[in-house]
Amino acid sequence: MPRRKRNRRIQVPPVIKGMSVYGVRGRKSNEVILRLEEYEAIRLLDYQNLTQEQAAVHMDVSRPTLTRIYEEARNKVATAFVEGRDIIFKGGDIYFEENWFKCNSCQASFNDYKEKNPTCPVCSSDDVITLNEFYSK
């Protein structure tokens, strides 16, 4: 029986829930699901230009595990580009470095770990969920 996966650490949640294809008409939505740990690997390696060793430390995984996550992410992004599919950021075995929340009223994301029942700093709504719930949908 394989060992249970360790959760991967995500520093900052994505600012969007996904990306849609532009310029393709009359297609059925055939989306590619990019798990949050795959998004984080691309963010750390390609956007922040960290080495694989540095990125692995940030995500709290081994370097070979980071390489497997990154290769899977690249394959999914390439598939989406070539086949004209939407990319959706969703799910994965993750935890956020800090408590991140999302307001259901104004869609603002914020981190506030001082209060037990946080309210949105933008619109003062108390209709707030944790991003772990938001991305597991």
Disulfide bonds with the S-S distance in Angstrom:
none
